[in-house]
Amino acid sequence: MKNVERMTSIKNELLELFMGMEVAEHTQRRRSAAQRNLRARRGIELHRESQKLSRDIAPLPEDEEVKPSALH
């Protein structure tokens, strides 16, 4: 009976170690996914900021430009 109890104890210890490793891996994957999402979101924000800046500083079309004769 002692051998069976010892084997059960060893199995339980191994299972606890394995479960602990699974939890640590899951936590690491979740953190990595969160970092990737933040980088992607920031990339999208930078792209939109760049597009807006390009629109804001783009030259006016010919029909919207102020003509010198209109100032007099």
N, C-alpha and C positions, 0 to 999 in steps of 0.2 A: 504494500500500500504506500510505503514511503516513496518508492520510485514514481508511482502514478501522481502523487501529490507534488513531488519535485518537478516532474515533467509539466504538470498543469501550471505550476508557479512560473516556470521558465517560459512557457507559451504565453502566459498572461503578460510577463515582462516584455517579451518580444512584441506582442500586440500593442502594448502601451507605447513602446518606442516607435513602432511603425506609425501609429496614430499621431504621435507628436510630430514626426517628420512630415506627415501629410498636412497637418495644420500649419506648420512652418512654410511648406511649399505653397499652400493655398494663400497664405498671407503675403508671401513674396510675389506671387502672380497677381494678386489684387493690387498691390502697390505699383507693380510695373505697369499694369493696365491703366491705373489712375494717372501715372506719369505720362504715358503715351497719349491719353485723352487730353491732358492739359497741354502737351506740346502741339497736338493737332489743333486744338481750339485756338491757341495763341497764333499758330500759323495762319489759320483762317482769319483771325482778327487783323494780323499784319497785312494779309492780302487785301482785305477790305479797306484798311486804312490807306494802303498804297493806291488802290483804285480811286478812292475819294480824293486823295491828294492830287492825283493826276487830273481828275475832272476839275478840281478847284483851280489848278494853275494852268489849265489848257487855254490856248488862245481862243478869243471869241470868234465865232463865225463872221464872215464878211458882212452879212446883213445886220449884225448886232453891234458892229464897231461904231464908235462915235466918230462922225465925219467932221473934219475941221470947219466946214461951212455951217454946220448945225450949231456951232458954238457962238456964232455972231448974231 
